[in-house]
């Protein structure tokens, strides 16, 4: 009986101590600190956001919303959106798809997973598209494909370059074959844009996978990527099971892809606006030339410094110009983005 009494008093004392500790504990707001998922270091959220959501220790690049991406990329008050009110109509009658779309619209403030429009970047006009992973992992359905296609067609009509920030889990399964049709539609629009000699810059962010990778994301005249992004078609486990081989470490990361010729450059988020404006500036000056030499500058000079006569080819596309700039024989002049030339800008 005495032991029971002692135990009861002890339990009661421990409970009181716990209540006092709980009441005196500091309540830390959820948005005060950020813990990096890669290096596990903790920082003030204000510092993290000032660095455009990149980790100061390991350079981890967190995912951005479409609005956040616009704010750090385009000139202030220059963005003019296209097709703001376009929404999906559940083309194959997938159960509860309308409820899912409505829920995503309320939580993100977006109509669908991509924002398109015209803007200026340091004064240079361009048509831009930004995918938002907060909306169903930016999966590509009929609305995403249609908005991107219309933006490209508008750029083609107005002779403007296109910049697309890709970020997607792939085609949207709730729309079945309709979502897969968007791959061909966006690719065809880019083909017409290219045939007119206009520039398309693709920026791959985390993650860029599935049908988006297999269509417009990898069709850029210049293809850039943010550090550490996941880029591929299928997941590593699926690929390993299919081919029966062990895959190299990091084979779906930008550093590996750059080394093997799939990318033109890895650009830090803090430098992205400067790099894009430089590309647009170089592309804009080409309009003044009228003609672009088929041979590189290095080959156009003989050993005595005399310029050789050469035929000039008209109406080269942006992709033709990029190929000329990437030529391994180019010695006298360099283009800012050359495949495998460097790893970071």
C-alpha positions in Angstrom: 0.0 0.0 0.0 2.8 2.3 0.9 4.5 1.5 -2.5 1.3 2.3 -4.4 1.0 5.6 -2.6 4.6 6.5 -3.4 4.2 5.6 -7.0 1.0 7.7 -7.3 2.8 10.8 -5.8 5.8 10.2 -8.1 3.6 10.0 -11.2 1.7 13.1 -10.2 5.0 15.0 -9.6 6.3 14.0 -13.0 3.1 15.1 -14.7 3.3 18.5 -13.0 6.9 18.9 -14.0 6.0 18.0 -17.6 3.2 20.5 -17.7 5.5 23.3 -16.4 8.1 22.4 -19.0 5.5 22.5 -21.7 4.1 25.8 -20.6 7.6 27.4 -20.5 8.7 26.0 -23.8 9.2 28.5 -26.6 6.8 28.3 -29.5 8.8 28.6 -32.7 6.8 29.7 -35.7 6.8 27.2 -38.6 8.0 29.8 -41.1 10.9 31.1 -39.0 13.5 28.4 -39.8 14.4 26.3 -42.8 16.1 22.9 -42.6 18.0 21.9 -45.7 16.9 18.4 -46.8 20.3 17.7 -48.3 22.9 18.9 -45.7 20.5 19.1 -42.7 21.7 22.6 -41.7 19.2 25.0 -40.3 18.8 28.7 -41.4 16.5 31.6 -40.9 13.8 31.5 -43.5 14.5 35.2 -44.4 18.1 34.4 -45.2 17.0 31.4 -47.3 14.5 33.4 -49.3 17.0 36.2 -49.9 19.2 33.6 -51.5 16.3 32.8 -53.8 15.7 29.6 -51.9 19.1 28.1 -52.2 21.2 26.6 -49.4 24.3 28.6 -48.6 26.2 25.5 -47.5 25.5 22.8 -50.1 23.8 24.9 -52.8 20.6 22.9 -52.7 18.0 24.6 -55.0 14.5 24.3 -53.5 11.5 24.3 -55.8 9.9 27.6 -56.7 6.3 28.5 -57.5 5.5 30.1 -60.9 5.1 33.5 -59.2 8.4 33.2 -57.3 10.1 32.2 -60.6 8.6 35.2 -62.4 9.6 37.6 -59.7 13.3 36.7 -60.0 13.4 36.3 -63.8 11.5 39.0 -65.6 11.6 42.8 -65.4 9.2 44.3 -62.9 5.6 44.9 -64.2 6.6 43.6 -67.6 4.8 40.3 -67.6 1.5 40.1 -69.6 -0.2 36.7 -69.1 -1.8 34.6 -71.9 -4.9 32.4 -71.5 -5.3 33.0 -67.8 -8.8 31.4 -67.4 -8.2 28.2 -69.4 -9.3 25.2 -67.3 -9.5 21.4 -67.9 -12.9 19.9 -68.7 -12.1 16.3 -67.6 -11.8 14.9 -71.2 -12.1 11.2 -70.4 -14.5 11.5 -67.4 -11.9 10.4 -64.8 -13.6 10.0 -61.3 -13.3 13.0 -59.0 -11.0 14.7 -61.3 -13.0 18.0 -61.2 -12.7 17.9 -57.4 -9.0 17.4 -57.5 -8.6 20.3 -60.0 -10.7 22.6 -57.9 -8.7 21.7 -54.7 -5.5 22.5 -56.5 -6.8 25.8 -57.8 -7.8 26.8 -54.3 -4.5 25.9 -52.7 -2.2 27.3 -55.4 -4.2 30.2 -56.9 -3.5 28.8 -60.4 -6.0 27.6 -63.0 -3.5 24.9 -64.1 0.1 23.9 -63.9 1.7 26.4 -66.2 1.8 30.2 -66.5 2.6 31.7 -69.9 2.9 35.2 -71.2 5.1 37.9 -72.7 7.7 39.7 -70.7 11.0 41.6 -70.9 14.3 40.4 -69.4 16.6 43.3 -68.9 14.7 45.1 -71.7 14.7 42.2 -74.2 11.2 40.9 -75.2 10.4 37.2 -75.0 7.6 34.8 -74.5 8.0 32.9 -71.3 6.3 29.8 -69.8 6.8 28.6 -66.2 5.5 25.3 -64.9 4.5 25.0 -61.2 5.1 21.7 -59.4 2.7 22.7 -56.6 -0.2 22.0 -59.1 -0.4 18.2 -59.4 3.5 18.0 -59.8 3.1 20.2 -63.0 1.8 17.2 -64.9 1.0 17.9 -68.5 -2.7 17.7 -69.5 -4.7 19.4 -72.2 -4.5 22.8 -70.6 -0.8 22.8 -70.1 -0.2 21.6 -73.6 -2.6 24.1 -75.2 -1.2 27.0 -73.2 2.4 26.2 -74.2 1.4 25.6 -77.8 -0.5 28.9 -78.0 2.4 30.8 -76.4 4.9 29.3 -78.9 2.5 30.1 -81.8 2.2 33.7 -80.6 6.0 34.0 -80.4 6.3 32.7 -83.9 3.7 35.2 -85.2 5.5 38.1 -83.4 9.0 36.9 -84.1 9.9 36.6 -80.5 12.2 34.1 -78.7 10.7 31.5 -76.3 11.9 30.6 -72.8 10.3 27.7 -71.1 11.0 26.6 -67.5 10.2 22.9 -67.4 9.3 21.2 -64.2 7.0 18.2 -64.4 6.2 14.6 -63.3 5.2 13.8 -66.9 1.9 13.4 -68.7 -1.3 13.7 -66.5 -2.7 10.2 -66.1 -6.2 11.5 -65.3 -6.5 12.7 -69.0 -5.3 9.5 -70.6 -4.4 9.7 -74.3 -5.4 13.4 -74.4 -2.4 14.2 -72.2 0.0 12.2 -74.5 -1.3 14.1 -77.5 0.2 17.3 -76.0 3.7 15.9 -76.6 3.2 16.0 -80.4 1.3 19.3 -80.4 4.0 21.2 -78.5 6.8 19.7 -80.6 5.0 20.6 -83.8 4.6 24.2 -82.6 8.3 24.4 -81.8 9.2 23.0 -85.2 7.3 25.9 -86.9 9.0 28.3 -84.5 12.4 27.0 -85.4 11.7 27.0 -89.2 11.2 30.7 -88.9 14.7 31.1 -87.5 13.6 32.0 -83.9 15.3 31.1 -80.7 14.0 28.6 -78.1 15.7 28.3 -74.7 14.7 25.4 -72.4 15.5 25.6 -68.7 15.2 22.3 -66.8 14.4 22.5 -63.1 13.7 19.9 -60.5 12.1 17.6 -61.5 11.8 17.3 -65.3 10.6 13.8 -66.2 8.2 11.8 -68.3 6.4 13.1 -71.3 7.7 16.7 -70.7 11.3 15.5 -71.0 10.3 13.4 -74.1 8.8 16.5 -75.8 9.4 20.2 -75.6 11.8 20.2 -72.6 14.7 18.6 -74.7 14.0 20.5 -77.9 15.7 23.7 -77.1 18.2 25.4 -79.2 20.0 26.1 -75.9 19.2 23.8 -73.0 20.1 24.9 -69.5 19.5 23.4 -66.1 19.6 24.3 -62.4 22.1 22.5 -60.2 20.9 19.2 -58.7 17.7 18.9 -60.7 16.3 15.5 -61.4 16.1 15.1 -65.2 15.0 12.0 -67.1 12.2 10.0 -68.6 11.6 7.0 -66.3 12.9 6.4 -62.7 16.2 4.7 -62.1 14.6 1.6 -60.7 12.4 1.1 -63.7 15.4 1.5 -66.1 17.5 -0.9 -64.1 14.8 -3.6 -64.2 14.3 -3.0 -67.9 17.9 -3.2 -69.1 19.2 -5.5 -66.4 22.2 -3.3 -65.7 23.4 -1.2 -62.8 23.2 2.5 -63.6 26.0 5.0 -62.9 25.6 7.2 -59.9 23.9 10.5 -60.6 23.1 9.7 -64.2 19.9 11.8 -64.0 21.6 14.9 -62.6 22.7 17.9 -64.6 26.4 17.4 -64.0 26.3 13.9 -65.6 24.0 15.1 -68.5 26.3 18.1 -69.2 29.3 15.8 -69.4 27.5 13.5 -71.9 26.2 16.3 -74.1 22.6 16.5 -73.2 22.9 20.0 -71.7 24.6 23.2 -72.8 25.1 24.6 -69.3 24.3 24.4 -65.6 23.3 27.8 -64.3 23.0 28.9 -60.7 19.6 30.4 -59.8 21.2 33.7 -58.9 22.8 34.0 -62.3 19.9 32.7 -64.4 18.4 36.2 -65.2 21.8 37.5 -66.3 22.5 34.5 -68.5 19.1 34.6 -70.2 19.4 38.3 -70.8 22.8 37.8 -72.4 21.4 35.0 -74.7 18.5 37.2 -75.7 20.9 40.1 -76.4 23.2 38.0 -78.6 20.1 36.6 -80.4 18.7 40.1 -80.9 21.9 41.4 -82.5 21.7 38.7 -85.2 18.8 40.6 -86.7 21.3 43.4 -87.7 23.5 41.0 -89.6 21.0 39.7 -92.2 23.4 36.9 -93.2 25.4 34.4 -91.1 28.6 32.8 -92.4 28.4 29.0 -92.8 32.1 28.7 -91.9 33.4 29.6 -88.5 35.5 32.7 -88.0 38.6 30.6 -87.3 38.4 28.8 -90.7 37.8 32.1 -92.6 41.4 33.2 -92.0 44.4 31.7 -93.6 47.9 31.6 -92.1 48.7 35.1 -93.4 45.7 36.7 -91.7 43.9 37.3 -95.0 40.2 36.6 -95.0 39.1 34.0 -97.5 36.1 34.4 -99.7 33.2 32.4 -98.5 29.7 31.8 -99.4 27.1 33.2 -97.0 23.9 31.3 -96.2 20.7 33.1 -95.6 17.8 32.2 -93.4 19.6 30.0 -90.9 17.6 28.9 -88.0 18.6 29.6 -84.4 19.6 25.9 -84.0 21.9 26.2 -87.1 23.6 29.2 -85.5 24.0 27.3 -82.2 25.6 24.4 -84.0 28.1 26.8 -85.7 28.9 28.4 -82.4 29.5 24.9 -80.8 32.0 23.9 -83.5 35.2 22.5 -82.1 37.1 24.5 -84.7 35.9 27.8 -83.3 39.0 29.5 -81.9 38.8 33.3 -82.4 35.4 33.8 -80.9 33.4 32.0 -78.3 29.7 31.6 -77.7 28.6 31.9 -74.0 26.8 28.5 -74.1 28.8 25.7 -75.6 28.1 22.0 -75.0 30.4 20.6 -72.4 32.7 23.7 -72.4 32.0 24.4 -68.7 30.0 23.2 -65.8 28.8 26.3 -64.1 28.0 29.9 -65.2 
